[in-house]
Amino acid sequence: MKPTQQNQFDKTAFQTSVKKHLGATYATTIEKASSRAWYLAMGRALAEITTFDMLETEQDTRIRNAKSVNYLSLEFLIGRLTGNNLISMGLYEQINDAMNELGQSLTDLLEEERDPSLGNGGLGRLAACYMDSLAAQEYPTVGYGLHYEYGLFKQSFEKGHQKETPDAWCGVEGYPWEVARPELAQQIGFYGHVEVYQDEGRERRRWVPGMSVKAMPWDLPIVGYQSETVYPLRLWECRAIAPFSLESFNNGNYFEAQHALIDAGNITKVLYPNDNHEKGKTLRLMQQYFHSAASVRDILRRHEEVGHSLESLPEYETIQLNDTHPTIAIPELMRILIDEKDLEWAEAWAICTKTFAYTNHTLLPEALETWSESLIQRLFPRHMEIIYQINHLFLQEVRAKWPGDVAKQQKLSIIQEGFHRMVRMANLCVVGAYAVNGVAALHSQLVKRDLFPEFNELYPGRLQNVTNGITPRRWLKFCNPGLSQLITDKIGDEWPAKLDQLEAISQYANDAEFQQQFMAVKKANKQRLADWVKTNMDIELDANAIFDVQIKRLHEYKRQHLNMLHILSLYHRLITDPDFDMAPRVVIFAAKAAPGYHLAKQIIYALNMIAEKVNNDPRVGNKLKVVFMPDYRVSLAEIIIPAADVSEQISTAGKEASGTGNMKMALNGALTIGTMDGANVEIREEVGDDNIYIFGLDVDEVEQTRVAYNPYDYYNADPLLKASLDLLLGDEFTPGEPGKLRATYDSLLDGGDPYLVLADFASYVQAHEDMDKQYRDVSGWAKKAILNTALVGKFSSDRSIRDYVNNIWKLESVKR
Ligand SMILES: *Cc1c(COP(=O)(O)O)cnc(C)c1O
């Protein structure tokens, strides 16, 4: 192992640096500084170290001459950096010490950090885990994203309803970990027209934008675990170009000139809060292009600075598109190569199609991006020409493969015909990329079978699988220090970088002493969560109860309302059946709903009202508690996940591409209750049938059931289901106001129950009953929990990244 920071750490110099920042950067004194000022000054002092390491990594000639991966994503849900970076730098103990001497508690200071919530959910969190694993394994990389001024909204509840407030994650003082790179700024155009001109007898075309803005990069350090390699996460911020409009200024029209500033600031003002749902808004497309164009130019700058030829781009750079959001990077690279670098179409296309790879994240039709041709035409007239030409040549291939088959052409065309012609971004990606991957084995199969069967025939081998993963540094070592220590005591401390080693823990699954220690850690983590809930929500929880957890974005396909029906069934049985016996249970939710997603917000409201009643109903006693924790985000997940006994992964089969929350909880010793969907299938393969609760229809059964599905058949046939649903009609949970919770009821019955909640209800209840019984066998449960931790090493994002490296990117690590 390379020498780490640990060996070189100079405590006194670090303390001096903290004190310097307190005064020079935050204009306060040791005597007067608030906790926040201490956290900021400490962050700046640490960032000094990582910035130097980042610049050294950037200048390393071996890295400059190696192949790198450029991870393009509109979202990076990185969570707090300070604690995690301390672990990667190997400095946690030393900094704890150093700050103690200054009279500060490190754990308190870490709580001062606001989460950078630059993502909606799983997709953005995946990008963050992948950056961590790329740096940890020293694969040359740059992450490219957007520097939103406002991240995902903050959530609170008012009388049970979700309320959104803006999240100014940088605060007024700025985020201590980031560093501006003004020398790397880019100019980005929009609108305008295409000019045709003659160049040495040849007709050439060029785009003359109607307006331009500046892309200012901010670098966040991604610190490789136990190495001095630091790669950048480069986030582009939109700024007006100064002087923004000389003409307006000269005319004395100062305010009109200011307008340009305001408009430009808008492009990266706020993250769009929709998860798995596309809304074709102009500003969103502008964000996408702004991100793609700035990133592609930065990649070409790096490539050309070293002196490499354009033809060799694919040998040195690969560009991974995280979903279709950065698809416009493909025509943008074509435009630069042809219009600016004077390459022929065929040369440019050969480069592009060896450079881009695309990750598909969903099969949900409402999430597959299409953009109106007229909007693209207006914003990016030259790109639209290039898309037509790509499509023209592609359709020739289709005709050659399936002569005379017009239906095939229509289905595969990048342009969807109709009254409003639309550009299908996923089709453009599959045509323009050398590899396309789904995110779990089942999902990738369905991409081949249902979404792109013809593409699979046309381009054999292009469609692949890379099962998602999570970084064990954040999602075990950092968030669960108790369990981490216990593991290290048994198998040594290499597991955070080699998660497969956890398998050795399975030899202790039957060891009574280890079982007792493992469950003692779980209990302590549950108590830590209970304390949080008591402090922040004033609800009393018993750490001996089953902690049954569903935390993820609120979406019908994720079926929080199936969980709700189960709670209602337990409540119904508790108050009507004196013989009903259940282990005490706490059902924990955390979820944000997109602000425009009405039913999702109604489900949150219903759960909050149900919680209010159930938690205070003397007939229930302490058997059942329901807690909806506000403002789900990475730092909240870090408290909840180590405390979970049961992990709810109950999406309708075929709808959840992979899931990663499922992996985080299994790694922390929770048992999954889940459908045969996404990565649940692979978790079951790893942990075995005895250590997971699988229920419900599988993908094929879902398809068959849909043919003649009538939710009333289930409602009328199952008295427990009927009683549970009917509770939503009265005023049980909204005293004096019957019917206030009927939105969910209506969607599940008259609304046709599009996600087959009622079809899976009975099987779900049965799985919970089995689980409840087995929980009471303390030793049996401990064994299952231990085996979950021991057997999910596969789901390290280190493994996912190695899959990408070996099967798609084909690049080498560079050890520093
Ligand atoms: C892991 C994670 C997700 C993804 O959870 P799923 O259950 O896979 O949907 C979403 N949000 C946050 C904050 C996460 O940490």
The ligand as an SDF file (V2000), in Angstrom:
LIG
                    3D

 15 15  0  0  0  0  0  0  0  0999 V2000
  -29.7840    4.6210   -1.8560 C   0  0  0  0  0  0  0  0  0  0  0  0
  -30.6200    5.8200   -1.9110 C   0  0  0  0  0  0  0  0  0  0  0  0
  -31.7090    5.8870   -2.7820 C   0  0  0  0  0  0  0  0  0  0  0  0
  -32.1160    4.7200   -3.6510 C   0  0  0  0  0  0  0  0  0  0  0  0
  -32.9780    3.8720   -2.9260 O   0  0  0  0  0  0  0  0  0  0  0  0
  -33.8590    2.7520   -3.6480 P   0  0  0  0  0  0  0  0  0  0  0  0
  -34.4890    2.0150   -2.5220 O   0  0  0  0  0  0  0  0  0  0  0  0
  -32.9100    1.8980   -4.4150 O   0  0  0  0  0  0  0  0  0  0  0  0
  -34.8350    3.4570   -4.5100 O   0  0  0  0  0  0  0  0  0  0  0  0
  -32.4650    7.0240   -2.7990 C   0  0  0  0  0  0  0  0  0  0  0  0
  -32.1760    8.0820   -2.0020 N   0  0  0  0  0  0  0  0  0  0  0  0
  -31.1450    8.0520   -1.1370 C   0  0  0  0  0  0  0  0  0  0  0  0
  -30.8900    9.2310   -0.2660 C   0  0  0  0  0  0  0  0  0  0  0  0
  -30.3280    6.9290   -1.0670 C   0  0  0  0  0  0  0  0  0  0  0  0
  -29.2950    6.9140   -0.2150 O   0  0  0  0  0  0  0  0  0  0  0  0
  1  2  1  0
  2  3  1  0
  2 14  2  0
  3  4  1  0
  3 10  2  0
  4  5  1  0
  5  6  1  0
  6  7  2  0
  6  8  1  0
  6  9  1  0
 10 11  1  0
 11 12  2  0
 12 13  1  0
 12 14  1  0
 14 15  1  0
M  END
$$$$
